[in-house]
Amino acid sequence: MNANAPMALRPDDWLAGLLGKPAWHLTPSAEPNRPVEVPTGQPCFIDARLPVTRTEVARKLEDAGFRLVDTGMNFERPTWAAAHSRHCRLSVPSDRAAVEDIASRNFTFSRFHLDPIVSNDAANEIKRQWAGNHFAGTRGDGMIVAEVEGETVGFLLYLLSGDVLTIDLVAVDSRHRGKGLARDMIAFADSLVPGVAILRVGTQLANAPSLRSYMGDNFRLISSSYVFHYHG
């Protein structure tokens, strides 16, 4: 292996369309002496995620013009077979408009919302399309929605891998927060999604309400990672 080869870039056409410029994901090398090379002479966006212990790579990214926008916190816990959900069900196609609307209005701490170069409109549209992609069959393995008086007011998009369910995206409409609806959707995943033994979820260090909620629901911290953005 050539230790002087640059780190790998993987294109993201979906994100490029939303940001209006080429977009890539950078995978940091396991070898800290590998250089970081970025495209020059054109507008572009690159993101990179790495464990917080890899400070030598973090310095290389900063030297190359990357800026830290987020610290991701990853949690997990075993499922609770006796969990009870009061307001939840699996999504149906007619939920799409409500879910997209909730996603477009109820995120504040995502890495795109925390990036001062990305407009709030663009960050909101990323979340709207991310949630909507489930109904197009291109994102997630399932979705749970929360209802209040027949109105869809929250959603939880999840990924399945073996007996692990990962919460990919979760939101509750601001008018209905504080009612335990996010916990209800997690309880639905606990007891009604078959074959699941472990729940995993990620959130941002800046998102104190989510951190308190997950720790109060007996999730334990398993890892943390830096998220860097580069705007060419």
PASEBA-1860 file (N, C-alpha, C; in nm, 3 decimals):
! residues 232
1> MNANAPMA> 0.085/-0.119/0.000/0.000/0.000/0.000/0.089/0.124/0.000 ~ 0.053/0.221/-0.081/0.131/0.343/-0.092/0.090/0.441/0.017 ~ 0.176/0.462/0.114/0.142/0.550/0.226/0.128/0.695/0.183 ~ 0.179/0.729/0.064/0.169/0.866/0.016/0.047/0.891/-0.071 ~ -0.034/0.788/-0.093/-0.156/0.807/-0.172/-0.256/0.890/-0.093 ~ -0.336/0.976/-0.161/-0.434/1.058/-0.090/-0.547/0.973/-0.035 ~ -0.623/1.032/0.057/-0.740/0.964/0.112/-0.850/0.955/0.006 ~ -0.941/0.858/0.024/-1.039/0.826/-0.080/-1.158/0.921/-0.075
9> LRPDDWLA> -1.204/0.965/-0.194/-1.324/1.047/-0.209/-1.433/0.966/-0.277 ~ -1.555/0.972/-0.222/-1.669/0.901/-0.281/-1.777/1.004/-0.314 ~ -1.822/1.010/-0.440/-1.920/1.113/-0.477/-2.058/1.087/-0.417 ~ -2.133/1.195/-0.394/-2.271/1.188/-0.347/-2.355/1.277/-0.438 ~ -2.416/1.216/-0.539/-2.490/1.293/-0.638/-2.616/1.356/-0.578 ~ -2.680/1.286/-0.484/-2.801/1.340/-0.420/-2.768/1.468/-0.345 ~ -2.664/1.466/-0.264/-2.626/1.584/-0.188/-2.577/1.695/-0.280 ~ -2.509/1.657/-0.387/-2.463/1.757/-0.483/-2.581/1.835/-0.542
17> GLLGKPAW> -2.688/1.764/-0.573/-2.806/1.830/-0.627/-2.869/1.928/-0.531 ~ -2.865/1.896/-0.403/-2.924/1.984/-0.303/-2.835/2.104/-0.271 ~ -2.704/2.085/-0.275/-2.612/2.194/-0.244/-2.574/2.276/-0.366 ~ -2.604/2.226/-0.485/-2.574/2.300/-0.606/-2.428/2.299/-0.645 ~ -2.354/2.199/-0.601/-2.212/2.186/-0.637/-2.170/2.042/-0.612 ~ -2.063/1.995/-0.676/-2.019/1.857/-0.653/-1.996/1.829/-0.505 ~ -2.035/1.710/-0.463/-2.023/1.673/-0.322/-1.957/1.536/-0.311 ~ -1.869/1.523/-0.213/-1.801/1.396/-0.189/-1.799/1.367/-0.039
25> HLTPSAEP> -1.786/1.238/-0.009/-1.753/1.193/0.126/-1.607/1.149/0.126 ~ -1.530/1.198/0.220/-1.391/1.159/0.232/-1.378/1.054/0.342 ~ -1.313/0.943/0.308/-1.285/0.838/0.406/-1.142/0.852/0.453 ~ -1.121/0.895/0.577/-0.983/0.910/0.626/-0.910/0.776/0.626 ~ -0.787/0.779/0.588/-0.706/0.658/0.584/-0.673/0.610/0.724 ~ -0.649/0.480/0.735/-0.602/0.424/0.863/-0.457/0.463/0.888 ~ -0.392/0.517/0.785/-0.250/0.556/0.798/-0.242/0.707/0.814 ~ -0.201/0.755/0.931/-0.206/0.899/0.959/-0.115/0.983/0.871
33> NRPVEVPT> -0.015/0.923/0.806/0.076/1.003/0.725/0.027/1.023/0.582 ~ -0.087/0.968/0.549/-0.139/0.991/0.413/-0.184/1.136/0.397 ~ -0.159/1.196/0.282/-0.197/1.336/0.261/-0.347/1.351/0.238 ~ -0.398/1.471/0.265/-0.536/1.507/0.232/-0.531/1.597/0.110 ~ -0.592/1.553/0.000/-0.596/1.633/-0.122/-0.740/1.664/-0.156 ~ -0.767/1.788/-0.193/-0.902/1.830/-0.228/-0.900/1.890/-0.368 ~ -1.014/1.885/-0.439/-1.020/1.947/-0.572/-0.994/2.097/-0.563 ~ -0.932/2.149/-0.664/-0.905/2.293/-0.668/-0.967/2.353/-0.794
41> GQPCFIDA> -0.994/2.483/-0.788/-1.042/2.555/-0.905/-1.188/2.534/-0.935 ~ -1.266/2.478/-0.842/-1.409/2.461/-0.866/-1.482/2.460/-0.732 ~ -1.608/2.507/-0.731/-1.688/2.494/-0.609/-1.710/2.347/-0.578 ~ -1.707/2.310/-0.452/-1.733/2.172/-0.414/-1.763/2.164/-0.266 ~ -1.813/2.049/-0.223/-1.838/2.021/-0.082/-1.783/1.882/-0.051 ~ -1.712/1.870/0.061/-1.660/1.741/0.106/-1.686/1.729/0.255 ~ -1.734/1.612/0.298/-1.743/1.589/0.442/-1.655/1.472/0.481 ~ -1.618/1.468/0.607/-1.534/1.361/0.661/-1.574/1.337/0.805
49> RLPVTRTE> -1.576/1.211/0.844/-1.609/1.172/0.981/-1.498/1.082/1.034 ~ -1.453/1.107/1.156/-1.348/1.023/1.212/-1.361/1.019/1.363 ~ -1.315/0.909/1.427/-1.320/0.900/1.573/-1.245/1.015/1.639 ~ -1.294/1.058/1.754/-1.233/1.173/1.820/-1.091/1.143/1.867 ~ -1.053/1.016/1.872/-0.917/0.981/1.912/-0.814/1.006/1.803 ~ -0.860/1.028/1.677/-0.765/1.041/1.566/-0.726/1.188/1.546 ~ -0.664/1.242/1.647/-0.631/1.384/1.646/-0.530/1.420/1.538 ~ -0.442/1.326/1.502/-0.343/1.356/1.398/-0.409/1.376/1.262
57> VARKLEDA> -0.515/1.297/1.234/-0.588/1.313/1.108/-0.672/1.440/1.114 ~ -0.730/1.471/1.230/-0.807/1.594/1.245/-0.721/1.716/1.212 ~ -0.597/1.715/1.256/-0.507/1.826/1.225/-0.481/1.835/1.076 ~ -0.463/1.721/1.009/-0.440/1.723/0.864/-0.561/1.780/0.791 ~ -0.681/1.742/0.835/-0.802/1.794/0.772/-0.811/1.946/0.791 ~ -0.783/1.993/0.910/-0.788/2.138/0.935/-0.683/2.211/0.850 ~ -0.566/2.153/0.837/-0.461/2.215/0.755/-0.503/2.222/0.608 ~ -0.587/2.127/0.565/-0.633/2.125/0.426/-0.755/2.212/0.402
65> GFRLVDTG> -0.804/2.279/0.507/-0.916/2.370/0.491/-1.050/2.316/0.540 ~ -1.052/2.197/0.598/-1.174/2.144/0.657/-1.202/2.216/0.789 ~ -1.332/2.228/0.823/-1.371/2.290/0.949/-1.463/2.197/1.027 ~ -1.436/2.186/1.156/-1.519/2.103/1.243/-1.656/2.168/1.258 ~ -1.764/2.091/1.226/-1.900/2.145/1.239/-1.983/2.069/1.341 ~ -1.939/1.950/1.382/-2.024/1.868/1.466/-1.938/1.763/1.536 ~ -1.981/1.722/1.654/-1.927/1.605/1.720/-2.043/1.509/1.740 ~ -2.039/1.397/1.672/-2.147/1.300/1.679/-2.130/1.208/1.798
73> MNFERPTW> -2.241/1.181/1.866/-2.243/1.093/1.983/-2.332/0.973/1.951 ~ -2.278/0.853/1.964/-2.349/0.732/1.927/-2.382/0.649/2.050 ~ -2.508/0.606/2.060/-2.560/0.535/2.176/-2.623/0.403/2.135 ~ -2.633/0.310/2.230/-2.710/0.189/2.206/-2.763/0.135/2.338 ~ -2.863/0.048/2.329/-2.913/-0.028/2.443/-2.987/-0.151/2.392 ~ -3.003/-0.252/2.478/-3.085/-0.367/2.438/-3.232/-0.325/2.426 ~ -3.308/-0.399/2.347/-3.451/-0.373/2.337/-3.522/-0.418/2.464 ~ -3.639/-0.361/2.485/-3.725/-0.396/2.597/-3.851/-0.460/2.541
81> AAAHSRHC> -3.864/-0.590/2.555/-3.976/-0.662/2.494/-4.111/-0.616/2.548 ~ -4.111/-0.564/2.671/-4.238/-0.523/2.732/-4.270/-0.376/2.708 ~ -4.191/-0.309/2.624/-4.215/-0.167/2.599/-4.354/-0.147/2.540 ~ -4.416/-0.035/2.575/-4.553/-0.007/2.531/-4.559/0.127/2.460 ~ -4.618/0.129/2.342/-4.634/0.251/2.265/-4.781/0.287/2.257 ~ -4.812/0.413/2.286/-4.952/0.455/2.292/-5.004/0.517/2.163 ~ -4.915/0.579/2.086/-4.961/0.666/1.977/-4.904/0.629/1.840 ~ -4.841/0.512/1.826/-4.758/0.489/1.709/-4.807/0.375/1.622
89> RLSVPSDR> -4.764/0.379/1.497/-4.793/0.275/1.397/-4.686/0.283/1.290 ~ -4.684/0.184/1.202/-4.596/0.192/1.085/-4.653/0.292/0.985 ~ -4.565/0.356/0.913/-4.609/0.456/0.816/-4.679/0.393/0.698 ~ -4.759/0.474/0.630/-4.826/0.436/0.506/-4.798/0.548/0.404 ~ -4.816/0.522/0.274/-4.782/0.624/0.174/-4.849/0.759/0.196 ~ -4.969/0.761/0.252/-5.039/0.888/0.272/-4.975/0.975/0.380 ~ -4.878/0.920/0.455/-4.807/1.000/0.556/-4.700/1.089/0.495 ~ -4.670/1.071/0.369/-4.551/1.136/0.312/-4.551/1.287/0.329
97> AAVEDIAS> -4.660/1.353/0.294/-4.661/1.500/0.300/-4.638/1.548/0.442 ~ -4.704/1.485/0.539/-4.688/1.527/0.678/-4.546/1.502/0.727 ~ -4.490/1.388/0.693/-4.354/1.355/0.737/-4.254/1.453/0.676 ~ -4.268/1.481/0.547/-4.175/1.575/0.483/-4.187/1.714/0.546 ~ -4.308/1.755/0.580/-4.327/1.886/0.642/-4.261/1.890/0.780 ~ -4.281/1.786/0.859/-4.217/1.779/0.992/-4.065/1.785/0.977 ~ -4.011/1.707/0.883/-3.866/1.702/0.864/-3.810/1.837/0.821 ~ -3.888/1.913/0.745/-3.837/2.040/0.692/-3.840/2.152/0.795
105> RNFTFSRF> -3.909/2.132/0.908/-3.927/2.242/1.003/-3.873/2.218/1.143 ~ -3.825/2.097/1.170/-3.802/2.063/1.310/-3.662/2.013/1.342 ~ -3.566/2.051/1.259/-3.427/2.020/1.291/-3.349/2.150/1.311 ~ -3.266/2.151/1.413/-3.184/2.268/1.446/-3.037/2.233/1.458 ~ -3.009/2.110/1.504/-2.873/2.073/1.541/-2.805/1.980/1.442 ~ -2.865/1.957/1.325/-2.797/1.870/1.229/-2.668/1.935/1.183 ~ -2.578/1.854/1.125/-2.448/1.908/1.083/-2.464/2.015/0.976 ~ -2.570/2.007/0.897/-2.592/2.109/0.795/-2.649/2.236/0.856
113> HLDPIVSN> -2.733/2.223/0.958/-2.782/2.342/1.027/-2.672/2.411/1.106 ~ -2.573/2.334/1.152/-2.463/2.391/1.228/-2.352/2.449/1.140 ~ -2.357/2.422/1.011/-2.256/2.472/0.917/-2.297/2.612/0.871 ~ -2.221/2.716/0.907/-2.263/2.852/0.873/-2.263/2.881/0.723 ~ -2.199/2.797/0.643/-2.195/2.821/0.499/-2.317/2.762/0.429 ~ -2.384/2.667/0.492/-2.506/2.608/0.436/-2.626/2.687/0.487 ~ -2.710/2.736/0.396/-2.827/2.814/0.438/-2.927/2.726/0.512 ~ -3.008/2.788/0.597/-3.112/2.712/0.667/-3.209/2.651/0.570
121> DAANEIKR> -3.240/2.722/0.461/-3.332/2.666/0.361/-3.275/2.538/0.301 ~ -3.145/2.538/0.269/-3.083/2.418/0.213/-3.078/2.306/0.316 ~ -3.046/2.340/0.441/-3.041/2.238/0.546/-3.178/2.177/0.569 ~ -3.283/2.260/0.567/-3.419/2.209/0.584/-3.460/2.119/0.467 ~ -3.419/2.157/0.347/-3.454/2.077/0.230/-3.383/1.942/0.232 ~ -3.260/1.939/0.282/-3.189/1.811/0.296/-3.270/1.717/0.385 ~ -3.317/1.768/0.500/-3.395/1.684/0.590/-3.529/1.644/0.528 ~ -3.593/1.737/0.457/-3.722/1.705/0.393/-3.706/1.591/0.294
129> QWAGNHFA> -3.607/1.601/0.207/-3.588/1.497/0.107/-3.537/1.366/0.169 ~ -3.455/1.377/0.273/-3.404/1.258/0.342/-3.523/1.175/0.392 ~ -3.616/1.239/0.461/-3.734/1.167/0.510/-3.821/1.119/0.395 ~ -3.841/1.204/0.294/-3.925/1.166/0.181/-3.869/1.052/0.101 ~ -3.737/1.036/0.101/-3.676/0.926/0.025/-3.723/0.789/0.074 ~ -3.768/0.780/0.199/-3.823/0.653/0.247/-3.943/0.611/0.162 ~ -4.028/0.706/0.131/-4.151/0.675/0.055/-4.119/0.646/-0.091 ~ -4.003/0.694/-0.138/-3.958/0.662/-0.273/-3.884/0.530/-0.279
137> GTRGDGMI> -3.863/0.467/-0.163/-3.796/0.337/-0.158/-3.646/0.344/-0.166 ~ -3.589/0.462/-0.138/-3.444/0.477/-0.151/-3.372/0.505/-0.020 ~ -3.447/0.507/0.092/-3.382/0.533/0.220/-3.455/0.459/0.331 ~ -3.381/0.384/0.411/-3.436/0.322/0.530/-3.503/0.189/0.504 ~ -3.521/0.113/0.611/-3.588/-0.016/0.605/-3.728/-0.012/0.662 ~ -3.765/0.098/0.726/-3.899/0.111/0.782/-3.914/0.246/0.847 ~ -4.040/0.284/0.871/-4.068/0.411/0.937/-4.185/0.393/1.032 ~ -4.171/0.451/1.150/-4.275/0.456/1.252/-4.324/0.600/1.259
145> VAEVEGET> -4.455/0.619/1.272/-4.508/0.754/1.289/-4.587/0.761/1.418 ~ -4.591/0.881/1.476/-4.670/0.910/1.596/-4.790/0.994/1.556 ~ -4.905/0.962/1.614/-5.028/1.033/1.584/-5.085/1.096/1.712 ~ -5.146/1.212/1.695/-5.224/1.276/1.799/-5.356/1.317/1.737 ~ -5.465/1.260/1.787/-5.600/1.289/1.736/-5.605/1.274/1.584 ~ -5.544/1.167/1.535/-5.549/1.135/1.392/-5.452/1.211/1.306 ~ -5.371/1.301/1.365/-5.274/1.379/1.288/-5.135/1.320/1.307 ~ -5.063/1.303/1.196/-4.924/1.257/1.203/-4.836/1.371/1.252
153> VGFLLYLL> -4.774/1.352/1.369/-4.699/1.462/1.431/-4.553/1.426/1.458 ~ -4.511/1.307/1.422/-4.372/1.268/1.442/-4.341/1.145/1.359 ~ -4.211/1.122/1.336/-4.170/1.003/1.261/-4.035/0.955/1.309 ~ -4.009/0.829/1.288/-3.879/0.766/1.318/-3.845/0.675/1.200 ~ -3.742/0.712/1.127/-3.693/0.633/1.014/-3.582/0.542/1.065 ~ -3.588/0.413/1.031/-3.488/0.322/1.086/-3.424/0.236/0.979 ~ -3.304/0.186/1.014/-3.227/0.093/0.932/-3.214/-0.037/1.010 ~ -3.218/-0.151/0.941/-3.202/-0.281/1.004/-3.077/-0.349/0.950
161> SGDVLTID> -2.998/-0.407/1.041/-2.883/-0.488/1.003/-2.874/-0.603/1.103 ~ -2.915/-0.722/1.060/-2.922/-0.834/1.152/-3.023/-0.806/1.261 ~ -2.981/-0.815/1.387/-3.073/-0.789/1.498/-3.056/-0.647/1.555 ~ -2.990/-0.558/1.478/-2.967/-0.421/1.522/-3.057/-0.325/1.444 ~ -3.133/-0.245/1.516/-3.212/-0.138/1.455/-3.143/-0.006/1.486 ~ -3.109/0.069/1.381/-3.046/0.199/1.396/-3.147/0.307/1.361 ~ -3.165/0.401/1.451/-3.254/0.514/1.425/-3.180/0.609/1.332 ~ -3.230/0.621/1.211/-3.163/0.700/1.108/-3.201/0.847/1.115
169> LVAVDSRH> -3.327/0.874/1.148/-3.377/1.012/1.155/-3.505/1.009/1.238 ~ -3.515/1.102/1.332/-3.634/1.107/1.418/-3.668/1.253/1.445 ~ -3.797/1.285/1.440/-3.840/1.422/1.467/-3.984/1.421/1.517 ~ -4.015/1.518/1.601/-4.151/1.543/1.649/-4.182/1.689/1.623 ~ -4.302/1.715/1.572/-4.343/1.853/1.546/-4.332/1.935/1.674 ~ -4.283/2.058/1.660/-4.257/2.143/1.777/-4.382/2.166/1.861 ~ -4.502/2.160/1.800/-4.626/2.182/1.876/-4.655/2.067/1.972 ~ -4.589/1.952/1.952/-4.623/1.833/2.030/-4.504/1.778/2.107
177> RGKGLARD> -4.401/1.857/2.123/-4.287/1.811/2.203/-4.322/1.813/2.351 ~ -4.249/1.736/2.427/-4.275/1.729/2.569/-4.386/1.633/2.607 ~ -4.437/1.557/2.511/-4.545/1.461/2.537/-4.496/1.317/2.537 ~ -4.365/1.298/2.522/-4.311/1.163/2.521/-4.328/1.089/2.391 ~ -4.352/1.161/2.281/-4.380/1.094/2.154/-4.256/1.029/2.094 ~ -4.139/1.092/2.109/-4.018/1.028/2.060/-3.992/0.898/2.135 ~ -4.013/0.899/2.265/-3.996/0.777/2.344/-4.100/0.672/2.305 ~ -4.221/0.716/2.271/-4.323/0.623/2.223/-4.280/0.553/2.095
185> MIAFADSL> -4.221/0.630/2.003/-4.178/0.569/1.877/-4.065/0.471/1.901 ~ -3.976/0.502/1.994/-3.869/0.408/2.028/-3.928/0.283/2.092 ~ -4.031/0.300/2.177/-4.098/0.185/2.238/-4.163/0.097/2.134 ~ -4.218/0.156/2.029/-4.274/0.078/1.920/-4.166/-0.006/1.854 ~ -4.050/0.056/1.830/-3.938/-0.019/1.772/-3.894/-0.130/1.865 ~ -3.893/-0.104/1.995/-3.856/-0.205/2.095/-3.940/-0.331/2.082 ~ -4.072/-0.314/2.074/-4.161/-0.427/2.095/-4.227/-0.480/1.969 ~ -4.234/-0.399/1.863/-4.316/-0.439/1.749/-4.240/-0.458/1.618
193> VPGVAILR> -4.114/-0.417/1.612/-4.033/-0.449/1.493/-3.968/-0.584/1.521 ~ -4.002/-0.688/1.443/-3.958/-0.824/1.478/-3.808/-0.844/1.465 ~ -3.754/-0.928/1.555/-3.616/-0.973/1.544/-3.511/-0.877/1.590 ~ -3.550/-0.767/1.654/-3.453/-0.665/1.696/-3.409/-0.690/1.839 ~ -3.277/-0.689/1.862/-3.222/-0.707/1.997/-3.152/-0.582/2.049 ~ -3.099/-0.500/1.958/-3.022/-0.382/1.996/-3.077/-0.260/1.922 ~ -3.092/-0.149/1.994/-3.125/-0.021/1.934/-3.002/0.068/1.935 ~ -2.976/0.136/1.824/-2.867/0.232/1.815/-2.919/0.365/1.765
201> VGTQLANA> -2.855/0.471/1.809/-2.895/0.605/1.767/-2.777/0.698/1.779 ~ -2.775/0.799/1.693/-2.672/0.901/1.700/-2.736/1.039/1.715 ~ -2.666/1.128/1.782/-2.711/1.266/1.792/-2.589/1.356/1.802 ~ -2.612/1.486/1.810/-2.503/1.582/1.811/-2.470/1.624/1.954 ~ -2.344/1.650/1.979/-2.303/1.698/2.110/-2.377/1.827/2.145 ~ -2.408/1.909/2.044/-2.478/2.035/2.068/-2.625/2.016/2.103 ~ -2.679/1.897/2.078/-2.822/1.872/2.098/-2.848/1.821/2.239 ~ -2.842/1.911/2.337/-2.857/1.872/2.477/-2.991/1.804/2.505
209> PSLRSYMG> -3.104/1.848/2.449/-3.231/1.779/2.478/-3.228/1.632/2.434 ~ -3.171/1.603/2.317/-3.164/1.465/2.272/-3.070/1.383/2.360 ~ -2.958/1.440/2.398/-2.865/1.369/2.485/-2.933/1.330/2.617 ~ -3.005/1.426/2.677/-3.075/1.397/2.802/-3.180/1.288/2.782 ~ -3.251/1.296/2.669/-3.357/1.198/2.644/-3.302/1.057/2.628 ~ -3.196/1.041/2.549/-3.142/0.907/2.527/-3.080/0.851/2.655 ~ -3.008/0.934/2.728/-2.950/0.883/2.852/-3.057/0.850/2.954 ~ -3.168/0.927/2.953/-3.279/0.896/3.042/-3.353/0.771/3.002
217> DNFRLISS> -3.337/0.729/2.877/-3.401/0.606/2.829/-3.303/0.489/2.834 ~ -3.196/0.504/2.912/-3.098/0.398/2.938/-3.013/0.361/2.818 ~ -3.000/0.450/2.719/-2.899/0.431/2.616/-2.763/0.462/2.677 ~ -2.660/0.391/2.631/-2.524/0.417/2.679/-2.437/0.462/2.562 ~ -2.348/0.553/2.592/-2.257/0.605/2.490/-2.158/0.496/2.448 ~ -2.146/0.472/2.316/-2.053/0.370/2.267/-1.939/0.430/2.184 ~ -1.958/0.548/2.127/-1.851/0.609/2.048/-1.885/0.755/2.020 ~ -1.783/0.829/1.979/-1.804/0.968/1.938/-1.712/0.997/1.821
225> SYVFHYHG> -1.752/1.090/1.736/-1.676/1.118/1.615/-1.686/1.264/1.578 ~ -1.577/1.315/1.520/-1.576/1.449/1.465/-1.635/1.446/1.324 ~ -1.708/1.551/1.289/-1.758/1.568/1.152/-1.702/1.698/1.098 ~ -1.631/1.687/0.988/-1.569/1.802/0.923/-1.637/1.829/0.789 ~ -1.649/1.958/0.755/-1.697/2.000/0.624/-1.590/2.084/0.554 ~ -1.582/2.067/0.424/-1.494/2.149/0.340/-1.578/2.211/0.229 ~ -1.567/2.341/0.210/-1.635/2.410/0.100/-1.528/2.470/0.010 ~ -1.518/2.415/-0.112/-1.418/2.465/-0.205/-1.465/2.590/-0.276
END
